Amino acid sequence: MRKQDKDRNGKPEALLWLDFETTGTDRDDSLPLEVGMECTDVLGEHSFGSLHRIIRPDYLDLLDMGPVAFSMHTDNGLLFELLNGSAHDDCVDAVANAVEEYLDSLSPRFMLVPAGTNVDFDLDFLKRLDLDPDAWLSYRKFDLTTLRRYIRFLDCPEDPYKGHAGSHRVRDCIRRDINDYKWYRKLLKGAW
């Protein structure tokens, strides 16, 4: 392991890929509907486990959802899955407990660096589950949005957003992010 991949306490860094699907893009008014996480090494090559949970809100008014979010989550089956979810096992408190247990299982072994697309948005939704990300996660972040925008500014012949249509389910978004990250690593490594 490279020296820079360890924190001051001697724990190796790991990337905690996270994603939330929500009722909209407003951090204050939207509700979380699904959470996904996967922990990988800093190269994105080895997985140390993942978590996926739907989040059934206590109350969901479909008319309060934006038309884009409503259409997307109807098409990808998330709303149907929520309707058939368990009021006990998929409620906000049960999901928050599952996320807490998952992070508790990883944080003694790794310095967890939050990673993904629009990481701050997802960290805000961790807080909406009444969790304190600072209890488990590094203050550092790895946001692919910055890297994607930078590559576009360089007039890279490959469009970094190509193929991002996907299902907008957390597993697919996380897998896309990890695959993009590995591609960017190869691209940047070739520049040296």
N, C-alpha and C positions, 0 to 999 in steps of 0.2 A: 504494500500500500504506500502511495506517495505521502510524504510528510505533510503536505498542505491539505490532505484529505482528512486530517484528524483535528479535533478541536483542542482547546487547552486542557481539557480533562482526559485527553487520550482516547476519546471515543471517535470512531471513524464517522465522517459525514456520510449521510445517505439522503437521497432526494425523496421527499414525500409528495408524490403527485396527487393533487386533489382537485375535485370538481364538484360543483353543486348544480343541479337543475332547479329552476325556480319558476314562480308564476310571472316573472317579468325581470326587467333590468334595474328597477329602482331598489336600492339596497335597504331602504327603510320600509317600503310598503309591500315588497314582494315576500312571498312565503317560500321556504325551502321545500322541495318535493322529492329530491333524491340526492344522496351524497355518495361519492366514491373516493377511495384513496388506494394508492399502491406505493409501497416503499421499494426503492431500487438503490443499487450502488450509484456512485457519482457518475458513472459512465452510462447508466440506464440499461445495463446488460443483464444484471442479476436481480431478480425480484425476491424480496424478503416477506412477501405476503400482501394481501389486499383486503379491502372492506368495501362492501356495496350494500346500501340500504335505501329503500324507499322511505319517505317521511310523510305519513298521513296527517295532515293538519287537523286540528280540532274542528275547524270550520273553513270551508273553501267555497267561496262564491265564484262560480265560473264566469259570471258577468264582470267580476273585478279583474279578471285576467286580460292582459292585452291580447289582441287578435293574433299576433305572431306567436306568442307563447302558447295560446290555446290551440292553434292549428298544429304547431310543432309537437306538442305533448299529446294531442289526439292521434296524430299520424304515427308517432313512435311508440304508442301503447302505454305511455306512462300514466295518463289519466285513468285508463281502464285498470291498470295494475293498482293504482291508489284506491279506486272504488272497491276493488276486491281484497284490499289489504286488511290486515288485522288492526282493529282499534287499539288493541293492547300491545302487540309486538311491533307495530310500525308507527306508534305515536312518537311525538317529539321526544319525550323523556326516555323511552326505550332506545331510540336511535342515538340520543346523546350519550346514554350509558354505553352503548356498543362502541361508539367512536372513542370515548374515554378509555375503555378497556383496550382497544386496538392501539391507541397512542401510548398507553401505559406499558404495553408489551414491547414496544419498539424503543422508547426513549432511554431505558437503561443501557441499551446496546449501541445506539447511534445518536449523533447530533443531527436532528431532522431538519433539513432545509426545505421549506415549502416550495413546490414547483408546479408549473402548469401554465395555463392561459388566464390572464387577468387574475393573478394570485390574490391581490388585495380584496377583490370581490368575494372570492371563496373564503378567505379568512374572516371577512365580516359575517358570513353566514355561519361559520363555526361559533362566533360570538353570539349569533342569534339563537344558537342551541344552548346558550348559557354556559359555554365552555371558554376557557381562557387559553388561546393558542400559545401565549408566552410560557405557559407551564410545560410545554413539550417541544416547541419549535424554536429554531434559531431565528434571530432577528434578521438574518440574511434571507433573501428570497431569490428564486430563479424563475423569472417570468419570461416565457417564450414569446410573448407579445413584443417585447423589446427587441429580441433577436430577429423575429420575423420582419419587423419594421426596418431594422438596420440592414438586413439583407436586401430589402426592396430599395433602400436608398443607394445601395451599391450597384444597382442595376443588374442584379444577378439574373442570369438567363432563366432560372427556374422560379416560378411564382410560388412563394412560400405558403400561400393560402390555397393553392391548387388541391382539390380533393377534400376540402373541409366541409362538404355538404353533410355527410354523416347522419346518424340517427338522432343526435343531440341527447344521447343517454350517456351517463357518466363513464361507463366502461369503455365505450367507443371513443369518447373525448380523451380520456386518459391514455388509451392505447395510441391514438393519433399523436398526442403530445410526445409520448416516449419515442415513437417512431420518427417524428420530425426532429426531435432532439438528437437522435443518433445520426440522422442524415446531416444535420447542421454540423455536428462534430466532424464528420468525414469531410464536409465541404471546407470547414475552417482549417482542418488539419492539412488538407491539400494546399492551402495558401501559404503554409510555412515551408 
